[in-house]
């Protein structure tokens, strides 16, 4: 076996979780919607759930092997796990929480996770990011062969998300063991992992770097998870190297991708410009529609009009006077319009 080896099937009520992959080193994120089997994957690797069949192990050591009837209990698997709610002991100090994972490495982990000055505090007095570091330190204090993280950003205050994400990326960069992270948020996965595997209904749909998944999603589901607008339409050749797509809802757009028949039209919010008057230029695609919503995220604003969401600077939104209910124009180039056959 090469490092962490995972190949198993496990029955769930709505679908079977069937996964097979190897993780040699570094950090891989499993990204998918809630209920897709991500946490089941981590629990199965850790020995908290038993598959119907398959093999799970590290290098030449088998943790589970249905044919050889091997099923090591969790404490024998040398897996460090950080749970979604961090699962810290509220009555113990930071140091005692970390030492619960392994007293021999507690001081080392306190130093490494920058917790030395907080070692006598109780979890209730810590910020979300600090609690996360304690949970990570406790998991690593067990001297694991593999590190598992279940939705590490989900319990954090959205206002601190970017700061904590950067801190976690820095801390995980110093972890020299295979690390598997699961999340429903592609932005978190892209910020933290070198490789992302997209998961749905217990299956891995596509594996690649963040930029590879954005550049060439295999289907509309993957494209939507990466943040794209996905619009159903029907394509046919239009000449001059273009395809014409008639969208559901009556709009028409053009793409430089060749396609015929039913397609998913994929365009990313940052490729969509918004205006109140049609401007001259080479852009072929224009959708005129009332603004359904306008949501500010710091210095960025997301505007939904018709079937598309556009992302622009908040300063541009204010300058244009964009408000819910007013009619505006979403424009995007044919080269930024991708077609995925359905």
N, C-alpha and C positions, 0 to 999 in steps of 0.2 A: 504494500500500500504506500502511496505517496502522501505523506502528511495526513491531513484529515480526509477520510474517505466516507462518503455518504451515499447509500443506495438502498432505499427501502420503500415499502408500501404500507400504508396505515389507513384503515377505514374510518371515515367520519359520516355523520348523518346525511349530509347533502352530496358528498363526493369523497373519493379516495385521494389521499395525499400520496403521490408517487414521485419521488425525487431521486436524482442521481447526479452527483458532482464530486469533484476533488478540490480541496483548497490547500495549496502547497505553502503559501506564505502571504503576508500582508492582510489587508482588510477587504472583505467582500460584503456588500449590502444586499439583502433581499428586500425588494420594494414591491408592495402590492396593497390592495385595499384591505380593510378590516374583514376578517372572516375568510381569508384566502388560504390559511394554513401556515402562516409565518411562525406564529408562536408555537404551534404544534411541532414544526421542524426543530426549533430550539429545544423544546421539552423532550423530544425523541432522542436527539443527540445526547442530552444530559442524562438520559435514563429515566426520566419522569413519565414517559409514555412508552408502551411496547408495540413495535410494528407487527404486522401480520407476517412479513417476510423481509429478507434483505440482509445487508451487512453494514455496520458502522464501526469505524475504528480509526486508529492513529498509527501511521507507519505499519509495522508488522504486528501490532497489538489489536486484537478484535475486542470490541466492547459489546457488540451484538452481532450474532451470526445465526440465522434461523436454521440453516442446514447443519451446523455443528452444535446447535443448541447452547449457544453462548449468550448470556444476557447479564452483563455485569451491573451491579447496583450503582446508583449515582455516585456514592462515595468512593467507588473504585475506578472511576473514569477519568479523573484528573481534568475536569472541565470547570472553568470559572464562569459563573453566570451572573449578570447584572439584570435584575428584574425591572419591569416597567415602573413600578412604584418604589423601587430601590430596596424595599423590604429591610430597612434598618431596624435595629432593636431600640425602641424609644427610651428604655430605662438604662441603656449603656452609653458610656462616653464614646467619642469618636475613636479613641485608641482601642477601647474594648470591642467596639464593633469590628474594627480592622483585625484585631488579634483573634477574633472568633474564627476568621478564615485561616489564620496560621500565626502563632505567636513568634516563631523564629524570624519571620519576615515583616512583622508589624512595623518596626522602626524604619526599615528600608522603604516600605510602602508609604508611610506617613511623609517621609522626606520626598519621595518621588512624586507624590500627588499633591505636594505643597499643602499639607495638612498639619504640619508640626505645631503651628501656633494655635490650632483648633482642637488639639488632641483631647483636651479635658471638657470640651463642650458636649452637650446632648444634641441629638438630631433636630429637636424642635427649634433650636436657636439658629440653625443653619439655613442658608439660602438654598434654592433648588440646585444651583450649580455645585455648591459645596457638598450637599447630600449625594449628588451624583459621583463626585470624586471619592467620597467615603465608600460608596458601594463598589466602585471600580477598584479601589485599594483593597477592600476585603476580598473581592474575587481574585485579584492577582496574588494576594498573600497565601493562597492555597498552592502556589507554584504550579499552575495549570499548564497543560499541553495545548489547550484550545480555550479561547475566550468568546463567550456568547453575550450579546447585548440585545435585550428586548425593548424596542421603542424607546431608546435612551432620551429622546427629546420630548416625549409626549407629556410628561408630568411637569414640564417647566413653564414658567410665565412667558407668554409670547413676547413681552417687552424685552426679555433677557435672551431670547432664542439665538440671535446672531452672535452675541458675546459668548454664550456657553458653547455654541457649536464650534466656534473657533478654538476655544479652550480645550474642548474634547478632542478635536482634530489634532491639536498639539500633543496631548497626553497619549492618544492612541498611536501617534507616530513613533513613540518610544517603546511600544509593545512589540517584542520580537517573536511572537507566536501567531499562528493562524487565528484570525478574528472574524467572527460572523455577526453581523448586525442586521436586525430586521426593523423596517419602518414602513409606514403608509405614505410618507412624504418624500417625493423624489428629490426635492431641494436638499433635505437633510442627507439623503443617500449620496447625492452628487458632491456635497461639501465634505463628506467624511470618508468616502470609499474610492479606491482606484477602480474597482469592478462592481457593477450592479447587475443582479439577476432579477428580472421582472417576474412576479409570481401571481397566478390567479387560479382559483379553484383547485389548489393542490398541485399545480404543475408549473415548471419554469418555462416561460414563453420565449425569453430572449436574454442573452448575457452579453455584456459589453461594457466599455468605458462610458461615463456619462455623455461625452461628446458623440460617441458612436450611436448611442440610443437616440439622441436628439437628431442626428444627421440622417439616420436610416431606421426608423421604427418599423418593425415587421408587420404591424397591423394597427388599426385604429385604437385599440385598447392601450397598447404600449405608448402610442403617440399622446393619447389623452393623459396617461399617467405622468409623462414627462412635461406636461403643461401646455400642450398644443390645443388649438381649436380643432375640432374634428367635426366635419359637416358631411352628411350623406349627399351624394349626387350621382348623376349619370353622365359619363364622358363619351366624347367622340372626337375624331380628328377634325382639326379646324384649318389645317394648312399652315405654312410658314413655321413649321416645327412646334406648333401649339396644339393643345387639346382644349376643347370647349367643354365645360361642365355646367349642366343645368342643376342647380341646387334645389333641394326640397325647400319650398317656401317661395319659389319663383325667381330667385336671383341667378345670375350667370357669371361665371369666372373662367379665367384661362390659366393654363399651366404649361410649362415647358416639358413636363413629364408626358410620355406617351401612354395612353390608356384608352380602353373601350369598355363600355358597360358600366355596371354599378361600381362606384368607388367611394372611398373615404377621402375627403379633401382635408389636408393637414396644413395649417398655417399657424405660426407661433405669434403670441401677442406682441412681442417686441418687433415683429416684421410688419405690423399694422399701423399705419399713420391715420390720424383723425383730423378732420377739417370741417369747417362749416360751409365752405364753398369749394367747388371742384376746381382743382388747380391743374394747369397744363403740365405735361411731362410724359414720360415713357411708361408710367404705371398703367397697367391694363385693367386691374380689378378694382371696382368701386361698388360699395354697398351703401345705399342711403336708407337710413332707418332711424326711428326714435331711440334715444338713449334709455335703456332699461334700468341701468344702475351705474353709479360712479363711486368707487371705493378707494380711499387714500391709504397707502402704505408708506408712511414717511415721506420721502421725496419722490415717490412713484404713485401714479394713479391708474387703476384698472377701470376701463369703461366698457360696458357691454352694450352693443347696439346690433339689433338683428341677430344673426347667427354667430357673430364673432365677438371676442373680447380683445381689446387693444390695451397695450401698456405704454404709457407715456409719462413724461415728467409731470409732477404736480404743478410746476411753474407753467408748463405748456397748457395744461388743463385749465388753469386759472386765466391765462391769457386769452384762450379761446372762449371762455365763459361757459364751459360745458356743464350742463345740469340735466338731471333726470327729466325725461319727457321731451326735451328739445330734439329736433332732427339734426343729425350730423352724418358725415360721410366717412366710412372706413375704407382705406385704400391700401392695396398690397400688390407687389409685383408678381408676375407669372413665374419668375424664377424662385420665388419664396413659397410658391403654392405647390405642394407635393400631392401626388395621387397614389393611393394604395388600393389595389383591387380588393373587392369584398367577395 
